[in-house]
Amino acid sequence: MKKLLMMIVILILTLQVVIALPIKPTIPQSPTVNHTATKTYYYVNNEIGNDSNAGSSSNPWETLQHAVDSLSPGSILSVVKTATPYKQVTISCSGTADNWIEIKGLNGEKPLLKSWGGFYFSGTASYICLQSFRIELTHDNEGIKIYNGANNLLVRWLEIDGMNGIGDKGILLNESYDISPGVTDCYFNSISITGFKHQGFFFFNPVKNITLNSVNASGNGLIGSGTWVDGFGGRTERDSTYDSENIYFYNCIAKDNTGDGFDIGTSKGVTVFENCSSHHNGDVQGQGYKTWSTETWFINCTAQENYYSAVSVKPLYLPLTQVHKTYLLNNSFASKDENGVITVKNESGGLTLCDGELYLYNNILSLNPNEVTGSWAAIVQIWGYNGSIAESDFNYYHANSPDMHAFRYRDGNLNVIDFDKISTVTTIEPNSIWRTVLNHNLIDPFVNMRWDLHIKSDSPAINNGTDLNDIGLVLDMDQVTRTGIYDIGADQY
């Protein structure tokens, strides 16, 4: 009998609810830099070179602009790191899918380009790999600027510094709004962006198939200046002629920016945040993540100590015929803003509201404002939105007041339609956890609410999640394989 009871207990503990969600979008891999024809090697050294030389290792060119202008498909340009900084350069050459052009620091070293601008890719640039440089701006310009028409670029292993507000933007895609064909099929990897007057990374509409992997935007905007500077920004306007489509953020970090960590919108395809972190953003305002996209995925993401909410969903710029879908799966979000950890808000100014659906599974949502000045505080706030929480369960809702609401819905006039206090929730999300000072003595679910959102050893999140392996969610935020019963949140303890 004891053995039978034990088997029943094990069966109950390991039983997982099947979640009917679409397969998560796949983050694109870095493109392969192909060279099917004979490679041609060139060198540039601004201290001993001469532009009348052949560009060989023993007789290098002097100026980076002359060297770049001399490249053709299959060329590999190595830039020697010297004590003398290089100057701004415009890249107008183009490789092919079979024969890329490479421009890189010699032996992986990072030569310094210090000038009024950095690397500018013209609209004819394609199949170019730029890697291993330091860029410092001396004027109000961009570290990397990619003009309309450029495509199939791989930009990686860079340090881009706006020099405490001298530079305008770290990376800019397109020179203005609503021009075609825009910038397409670009991959950015292992780049740090800091100290810019405006956004760290920004795109003007349209862009398509843009991937950022391990790109960090930090310290952009001047603290105390009252300026709102996002770490990552760009979106499609509702009246745009052209659509932005498919933007992927993987393992990216936004921190200590004076505006939003991420402020991104696409009107077609998907916007994906996977294994991303957004924290300590907002000087006078700012969210961790703000999305205006048709379909947005948050997977294994974290956010804490941002000025406003961790996640803000705003369907203002979407075509009215589209249904806005937001999937939040395996995330750990903490907020000190009484307006909520997740806010869904339509700011249409009297326009017809978009329809929307919100899906929440395996999330830790912790709301701990320094003070509550109104009766509207709620972990999930939905304002003036023709949508609802479509599916949700196996979440951990955590708040520092029993009067805090778990969910709050408002119509277009901000009248409260329906709400549930977290201390009295019993009929929704039967597998979720609800904790307040009254019903659980406010056990902090994280190692450190301000700095470290890994779960603690005594966290109720452990072994209380649901298996999302079938839709492709296998790893946690540290790339640890989730085995056994899933934990709630981004971290598998």
Beta strands, then each sheet from edge to edge (+ up, - down):
strand 1: 40-44
strand 2: 75-79
strand 3: 89-91
strand 4: 101-105
strand 5: 112-115
strand 6: 119-121
strand 7: 126-137
strand 8: 142-146
strand 9: 151-161
strand 10: 169-173
strand 11: 183-194
strand 12: 201-203
strand 13: 207-218
strand 14: 232-234
strand 15: 245-250
strand 16: 253-255
strand 17: 262-264
strand 18: 268-274
strand 19: 277-279
strand 20: 289-291
strand 21: 295-299
strand 22: 302-304
strand 23: 311-313
strand 24: 323-329
strand 25: 332-335
strand 26: 342-345
strand 27: 355-361
strand 28: 364-367
strand 29: 378-383
strand 30: 386-393
strand 31: 396-399
strand 32: 405-410
strand 33: 416-421
strand 34: 433-435
strand 35: 446-448
strand 36: 452-455
sheet 1: 1+ 2+ 4+ 7+ 5+
sheet 2: 1+ 2+ 4+ 7+ 9+ 11+ 13+ 15+ 18+ 21+ 24+ 27+ 30+
sheet 3: 1+ 2+ 4+ 7+ 9+ 11+ 13+ 16+ 19+ 22+ 25+ 28+ 31+ 34+
sheet 4: 3+ 6+ 8+ 10+ 12+ 14+ 17+ 20+ 23+ 26+ 29+ 32+ 33-
sheet 5: 35+ 36-
end
